[in-house]
Amino acid sequence: MDIRSAQLFQHLATSLNFSKTSEQMYVSPPTLTRVIQRLEEELGAELFFRDKRSVRLTPAGQRFGRFVRSWLDEWHQLQLDLQLASAELTGEIRLFCTVTASYSHLPAILDKFRLMCPKAEIKLTTGDAASAIEKVRLDDADIALAARPMHLPANLAFKSIASLPVMLIAPTVPCKVTSLLEQQPIPWSQVPLIMPEHGPARSRFDRWVQDSGIIPLVVAKVDGHEAMVSMVALGTGVALVADAVVIHSPVKDRVRMLQLDYQFEAFDLGVCMLNKRLNEPLIQAFWQVATTKAELKR
């Protein structure tokens, strides 16, 4: 087995779709089929159940998948260590993250990365958290700090670095919103709600109103958690945001967390990039720094 065969197997084991793996790994369908058949011959075991409707890993395929992940991780680590030892890495990395992440999680990563790669050039762009995955997918950014989406595209690599609690916040200034929230039970159908436009926050918002049987009174649809916090601080309504955004907001004294019986799923913040970029030395160095810091915190 060579590196390319291992990479093709790993991608197929994730996508479970021969056409998708062929397209995203830049290999023809017949070649991909021959690679898998050759691996099965070498191992003497079938790796995939496949018919006209679906592709699934066999028990042998699942076991081989664990071996391949470990083997590729060790190979990439050795490759990176030797490259870093032999020469200083240069080039540009295009980073994308939210304004909050740019001073809550990114500085610690960049401090270590600059020590490792002092000649690397960082181009940082900030924006809506819900756009991060799409920025990487469309190659508008090399790496993003992003919340893991419900469905991660098969051609993207994602590594968790932090868990961010999610909270429902309300204004502290006297207004219609605060008056409604003082009532028991809270008349949620009358409470103005600020809804995330899309992304992981939107999926949690939709699940909350559905689980709670609320017919939402949506007064605004907003991109970006920072903007939602500002709108809440102005008394516009109630919003669902990550606690890190509130902690670092200049208007944090004008909002408060609502105590509910409902438990919101935390955001899984991580580093995201295209799988095909993981072998690039500079990208790999950043990945190593970011994910190593995450491992040390556990």
N, C-alpha and C positions, 0 to 999 in steps of 0.2 A: 504494500500500500504506500502511495506517495502522498505528499501534502495536498495536491490538487484533488485527488480522489477523496481524501478525508473531508476536505472543505465541501465538495459536492454532496457527499453523503450527509454531512451535518445540515446543510441547507435544506435538502430534501426531507430529512427527518423532522425539520421544523415546519416546512410548507406543506408537506404531504401532497404535493402537486407537481408532477413531472414537467408540465408546461411552464408553470411559474418559475421553478428552479432553473429550467433551461434558459428562460428569458432573462432572469435576474443575475444568473451566474455566467451569462454569455457563452453558452455551450449548446450545441445542437441536440435535439431530443434523442436521436439515435446514439450519439456519443455518451450522453448521460445514462441511457439504458445499458450500454456496454460497460461503463464504469461500475454500475451497481451489480451487474451480472458477474463481472470479474471479481469484485469484492466477495460476493456470495460464493464463488468458486474457491477463492483463497481460504475462506473461513469454513467452507463446507456446511453452510447453513443459510436458510432463506432469511433475508433481512426485512422484507416488506411483503405484506399481503396486498395484492393489487388485483382489481377487477375493473370493469367498465365504469363503475360509479365512484370508487374510492380507493385510497391508498392508506395503509396502516402499517405501523411498525409491528414486527413479530416480537416475541419475547427475546429472541436472539438479537434482533435489531435494536431493542431498547438497551440491552446490555452492551452491545457494540457502540451505541450512541454515547453511553457514559464514558467508555474508553476513549472514543474519538475526541470528546470535549476536553478531557484531561490531557490527552496527548497534544492536541493543538494549542491548548493554553501553555503547556510547558515549552513547546516549540516557539511560540510567539514571544514568550518571556526570554528564552535563550537568545533569540534573534535580536530582541531589543537590547538586552544587556551587552551583547557583543558590539552592536552598532554604537551604543552610547560610549562604550569603552574605547572604540577606535577613532571616533571623530565627533565633533560638536555638531548637533543638528541645527540646520537653518531652514528658513522658509516662513510662510504665513499660515496662521490658523484663523479661520473665520468662526467666531463664537457667537451663539445667540442665547439669550436668557431674558428673564423678566428684570425690571429695575430692582425689585426686591432681592432676587437671587444674586444680582451683580454686587451687592454688598452684604448679603447674609451667608452665602456659601461659596461664591466664586473666589473671593480674595485669598482664602486659605489654600485653595487649589493652585492659584496663579503664583503665590509666593514660592511654593515648592517647585512648580514647573519652571519658573524663571531661573532658579538655582540649577536645575538639571539642564535646561536649554536656554542659556542666556542670549543666544543670537536669534531665537525665534521671534517672529513678529506677531502680535495679537491684534486682531481686528474684531472689536466687540460691537454687537448690535443688540439693542434691547427692544422688547415689544411684548405683546400679549402671550401669556403662557400657552394658550390653546393653539397658537400658530407654530410652536417650536418644532413639533414632529414634522409638519408640512415643510418647514424651512429646510430641514435636513433632507427630507425625501426628494425635494425639488432641486437639491444642490445649491440652495441659496446660503447655506451654512455648512461648515465641515462638522461641527459639534454643537450640540445644544444641551443646556440644562433644562430638563423638561419633566412634567408629571407623566407617568406612564399612562397611556390611553387604555381604554377597555380592550381594544383590539390593536395590538402592535403589528405593523406591517412586517412580513416575513423577511424583507431585505434590510431591516434595521436591527442594529445591536443596541441593547439597553442594559445598563448596570445601575442598580439602586445605590444612592449615596445618603439618603435621608428619608425619614417618614415625617410628613407635615400634617399635624392635626387640622381638621376643618371645623369651622364654627359659624354659627348664624349670629350676625351682629346687628345692633340697632343703635339709633342715635341717643345721645344723652341729653341733648338740648330739648326743652319743652316744645312739643309739636303734636300734630295729629297722631303720628306714629306712636309716640311714647304713651299717649292717652289710651290708645287701643290696646297696647301691650300690658297696661295696668289692669285690664279687665280679666276676670276669671269666670269661665275659661276664655282664653284669648280668641276673639272672633277672626280667625285667620282669613276668612273670605273677604274681610274688609281691610286687612292690613296691606299697605302698598309693598310690593316685592320688587326688588331689582334682580333681574334674571341674567345669568351669564349667557353670552351669545352662543357659545359652543364649547366643546372640549370637556375634560374631566369634571370641571366644576358644574357644567350644565347637566351632565349625566347624574351627578349626585343631587342636584336641585330637583330634577324630574322625578328621581326615585323617592325623595322626601315627600313631595306633594302627593305622589301617587300612594305611597305607603300610609300617609296621614289622612288621606281622603280630602285633601284641600283643593278647592277650586281657586287657583291663584289669581290675585288681582295684580297683574304685572304692569308696573308703571314705567319701566325702562328695561331695555336689553343692552348690556354693556360688554365691551371687550376689555379685559384686563382687571385683575383684582385690585390694583392700586386705585383705578377709577371708581370701582364699586365702593371702596372704603370712603373715598371722598364724597360720593353721593349720599352715603349713609350719614356721614358727619354733618351734611347740610340738612338732614331731616327728610330726605326724599323717600326713604323706605328702609326695608330690611334686606340684607344680602348674605349670601353664603361665600365665605372666603377662607383662605389658608391663614392660620394663626400667625405665621411668620410675616405676612404682609401687614397685619395689624401692629405687631410688635415694632416694626421698623417704619411705620407710617408717621408723618409729621402731625397727623390729626388723630392719633390714637386716643387722646384724652377726650375726644368728642364722640367716641363710640364705645359700646359695651357688648360683651358676649351674652347671649340669651341662654338661660339654663333650660334645657329641654330633656324630656325622657328619651328622645330619639338620638341614636348614635350614628354620626356620619362617618363614612369610610375615609381614612386619612389618605392624603396624596402620597404616592410613591415617587419621590423626586430622584431623578437619576441623570446619567450621562447618556446621550443618544447620538448615534452616527450610523452611516451606511456600513453594512457588513464588509463590502468590498474595499473600504478604506482602512480596515483594521491592520492591514499589513504595512501601511505606510509608516515609516519610522517616527516622524514627528507626531502624527495622529496617535500612534500607539503609545508614545511617551506620555502624551496628555492623558490618555485613557488609563495608563498605569498609575499615574499620580492621583487622579481623581478617585479611582476605585480603591487604591491602597489606603487612602485617608478614610474612606468609608469602612473598610474592613477593620482598621485600627480602632474605630469608635465602637465596634460591636463587642 
